[in-house]
């Protein structure tokens, strides 16, 4: 029981870490795109390229959507972790109570 809980909890924590890692990589990619956008824009006549605010708006929207999805996934996983912990604690308490009851019955005999 305890090993199963530890294994499940560890997998859930690893998935949570992976979600945060992927989010950092996504944000880094967006930052790189913003830097490239600034670089390209600085080498062209502003009349020849779309307004920079459109590009930044797209990057900002992507960042917001990515952050929303990461928060949603992280929250769902954290709730799952809490549920796993509650179930483990309930099962542990049930075993402990059963052990105490059996021990008391054994002492009475």
C-alpha positions as CSV (number, residue, x, y, z in Angstrom):
1,X,0.0,0.0,0.0
2,X,2.7,2.5,1.0
3,X,4.9,1.6,-1.9
4,X,2.0,2.0,-4.3
5,X,1.2,5.4,-2.9
6,X,4.9,6.5,-3.0
7,X,5.2,5.3,-6.6
8,X,2.0,7.1,-7.7
9,X,2.9,10.3,-5.8
10,X,6.3,10.3,-7.4
11,X,4.9,9.9,-10.9
12,X,2.4,12.7,-10.3
13,X,5.2,15.0,-9.0
14,X,7.3,14.1,-12.0
15,X,4.5,15.0,-14.4
16,X,4.0,18.3,-12.5
17,X,7.7,19.1,-12.9
18,X,7.5,18.2,-16.6
19,X,4.5,20.6,-17.1
20,X,6.5,23.4,-15.5
21,X,9.6,22.6,-17.5
22,X,7.6,22.6,-20.8
23,X,6.1,25.9,-19.8
24,X,9.5,27.4,-19.2
25,X,10.6,26.2,-22.6
26,X,7.5,27.6,-24.3
27,X,8.1,31.0,-22.6
28,X,11.7,30.9,-23.6
29,X,10.6,30.2,-27.2
30,X,8.2,33.1,-27.1
31,X,11.0,35.4,-25.8
32,X,13.3,34.2,-28.6
33,X,10.6,35.0,-31.2
34,X,10.1,38.5,-29.7
35,X,13.9,39.1,-29.9
36,X,13.9,37.9,-33.6
37,X,10.9,40.1,-34.3
38,X,12.7,43.2,-32.8
39,X,15.8,42.3,-34.8
40,X,14.0,41.9,-38.1
41,X,11.9,45.0,-37.5
42,X,15.1,47.1,-36.8
43,X,16.6,46.2,-40.2
44,X,13.6,47.1,-42.4
45,X,11.8,50.2,-43.2
46,X,8.7,50.4,-41.0
47,X,6.5,51.0,-44.0
48,X,7.5,47.6,-45.5
49,X,6.5,45.4,-42.5
50,X,3.3,45.1,-40.5
51,X,3.1,47.1,-37.3
52,X,5.2,45.7,-34.5
53,X,2.2,45.8,-32.1
54,X,0.5,43.1,-34.2
55,X,3.4,40.8,-33.7
56,X,3.6,41.5,-30.0
57,X,-0.1,41.1,-29.7
58,X,0.1,37.6,-31.2
59,X,3.0,36.7,-28.9
60,X,1.2,38.1,-25.9
61,X,-1.9,36.1,-26.8
62,X,0.1,32.9,-27.1
63,X,1.7,33.6,-23.7
64,X,-1.6,34.1,-22.1
65,X,-3.1,30.9,-23.6
66,X,-0.1,28.9,-22.6
67,X,-0.1,30.2,-19.1
68,X,-3.8,29.4,-18.8
69,X,-3.3,25.9,-20.0
70,X,-0.3,25.3,-17.7
71,X,-2.2,26.6,-14.7
72,X,-5.2,24.5,-15.5
73,X,-3.1,21.3,-15.9
74,X,-1.1,22.0,-12.8
75,X,-4.3,22.7,-10.8
76,X,-5.9,19.5,-12.0
77,X,-2.8,17.5,-11.2
78,X,-2.4,19.1,-7.8
79,X,-6.0,18.1,-7.0
80,X,-5.2,14.6,-8.1
81,X,-2.2,14.5,-5.9
82,X,-4.3,15.7,-2.9
83,X,-6.9,13.1,-3.7
84,X,-4.3,10.3,-3.8
85,X,-2.9,11.5,-0.5
86,X,-6.4,11.6,1.1
87,X,-7.2,8.1,-0.1
88,X,-3.8,6.8,1.2
89,X,-4.4,8.5,4.6
90,X,-7.9,7.0,4.8
91,X,-6.7,3.6,3.9
92,X,-3.8,3.9,6.4
93,X,-6.2,5.0,9.2
94,X,-8.5,2.1,8.4
95,X,-5.6,-0.4,8.7
96,X,-4.4,1.2,11.9
97,X,-7.9,1.1,13.4
98,X,-8.4,-2.5,12.3
99,X,-5.0,-3.4,13.8
100,X,-5.9,-1.7,17.1
101,X,-9.2,-3.5,17.2
102,X,-7.7,-6.9,16.5
103,X,-5.0,-6.3,19.1
104,X,-7.6,-5.3,21.7
105,X,-9.7,-8.4,20.9
106,X,-6.5,-10.5,21.2
107,X,-5.7,-9.1,24.6
108,X,-9.3,-9.9,25.9
109,X,-9.0,-13.5,24.9
